Amino acid sequence: MLGPVILAASRSDKMRRFVSAAPGTKQVVARFIAGETVDQVIPVVRDAAAKGLEVTLDVVGEDITTPEQAAAARDAYLELVEHLEPLDLGPRAEMSVKLSMFGQSLEGGHELALANVRPVVEAAAAIGTTVTLDAEDHTTLDSMFAVHEELRKDFPQTGCVIQAYLFRTEEDARRLAANGSRVRLVKGAYKEPASVAIQDKAEIDKAYVRILRILMEGDGYPMIGSHDPRLIAIGQELARSAGRKLDEYEFQMLYGIRTDEHVRLAAEGHRMRVYTAYGTDWYGYFMRRLAEKPANLLFFVRSMITKN
Ligand SMILES: Cc1cc2nc3c(=O)[nH]c(=O)nc-3n(C[C@H](O)[C@H](O)[C@H](O)COP(=O)(O)OP(=O)(O)OC[C@H]3O[C@@H](n4cnc5c(N)ncnc54)[C@H](O)[C@@H]3O)c2cc1C
């Protein structure tokens, strides 16, 4: 019940101001956000690499309103690439981007987002790594897949995300699995209407398994984006029965969530990538994490009361 309310609040400017100014917010945000600056996130990347983990780095931010902000987003990622280069981690440190942060929803947004993301993909390739395009709300996906297809002409390793809760996703998975893409499968984190998305959690899980089977049996590179123990076990089983070796798929989880599991899967020889978000515009990302687990909200409210 609480999840949809929190997701609705994630779109409210009034709530953004309230939550951002609330005492105790910083402490709770720090669980999910690895730092505010690139200098703060680099030691986190080093630490993850030392533990045998891989990362995908996300500069938080979305729904920007001017072309200047979109250019600033591009520059923030280019700055990140400069800082990653000396670490020499290659594909073990990749990047995740939201096209809305690159201008997708502005006038001429599709072309603008493509123009802004391309130099980031080029810079990533120059240091031996790549970029994955996150999936945002369903209205943005045709444009995201078109950008993905365009980028893959020059950079075939560019990845994208598909969301199990959407009715369209099985078809997207078939197309992407056939063309050999890197594809992260997630349950889906946005508030979507019943006209486009499954609403029942158990049905979303079933769809996740059906879609994961398509990816595993196809000729792409599946990235299992989930913390759900049951889906992780099923993922391992599907990979085995599709005859995939340990380096022919990977697990992905979010920074700050089920961290013991990150280390356990890596110790078992799996490729385990931690989605590591950093930056100052954390509100949308943070609210989606609260919505996924209402217990996080209780923790948040308690920390506000304690600070007062
Ligand atoms: C690497 C990665 C990238 C993602 N990228 C996208 C994307 O591009 N687009 C998109 O729509 N969604 C994205 N998501 C979010 C995803 O859609 C889900 O909302 C999120 O992963 C929760 O689903 P779950 O599969 O972990 O299962 P759930 O059933 O939600 O969770 C399983 C268990 O994991 C733990 N858990 C899950 N979430 C939390 C949390 N926030 N706080 C504390 N514990 C938690 C709990 O123990 C829970 O019982 C991404 C998720 C991951 C892991």
The ligand as a Gaussian input file, in Angstrom:
#p B3LYP/6-31G(d) Opt

LIG

0 1
 C       21.386000      -3.286000     -10.292000
 C       19.975000      -2.772000     -10.355000
 C       19.647000      -1.817000     -11.289000
 C       18.326000      -1.373000     -11.397000
 N       17.975000      -0.556000     -12.423000
 C       16.656000      -0.260000     -12.601000
 C       16.204000       0.443000     -13.754000
 O       16.990000       0.823000     -14.638000
 N       14.875000       0.709000     -13.870000
 C       13.964000       0.298000     -12.933000
 O       12.758000       0.525000     -13.108000
 N       14.375000      -0.346000     -11.822000
 C       15.677000      -0.630000     -11.636000
 N       16.068000      -1.326000     -10.514000
 C       15.116000      -1.502000      -9.380000
 C       14.248000      -2.724000      -9.570000
 O       13.289000      -2.487000     -10.579000
 C       13.509000      -3.082000      -8.260000
 O       12.701000      -2.004000      -7.867000
 C       14.429000      -3.402000      -7.095000
 O       15.546000      -4.147000      -7.514000
 C       13.676000      -4.222000      -6.040000
 O       13.301000      -5.458000      -6.574000
 P       14.027000      -6.852000      -6.196000
 O       14.180000      -7.624000      -7.453000
 O       15.260000      -6.595000      -5.453000
 O       12.954000      -7.638000      -5.359000
 P       12.122000      -7.255000      -4.066000
 O       11.110000      -8.321000      -3.924000
 O       11.669000      -5.844000      -4.090000
 O       13.194000      -7.392000      -2.913000
 C       13.746000      -8.624000      -2.495000
 C       14.453000      -8.378000      -1.167000
 O       15.566000      -7.493000      -1.383000
 C       15.650000      -6.538000      -0.339000
 N       15.382000      -5.191000      -0.882000
 C       14.918000      -4.877000      -2.102000
 N       14.829000      -3.531000      -2.255000
 C       15.243000      -3.013000      -1.081000
 C       15.402000      -1.668000      -0.620000
 N       15.113000      -0.604000      -1.377000
 N       15.855000      -1.496000       0.648000
 C       16.171000      -2.547000       1.441000
 N       16.047000      -3.832000       1.045000
 C       15.598000      -4.057000      -0.195000
 C       14.627000      -6.936000       0.685000
 O       15.240000      -7.811000       1.591000
 C       13.590000      -7.649000      -0.130000
 O       12.823000      -8.544000       0.619000
 C       17.364000      -1.813000     -10.433000
 C       17.714000      -2.762000      -9.481000
 C       18.984000      -3.265000      -9.438000
 C       19.322000      -4.310000      -8.420000

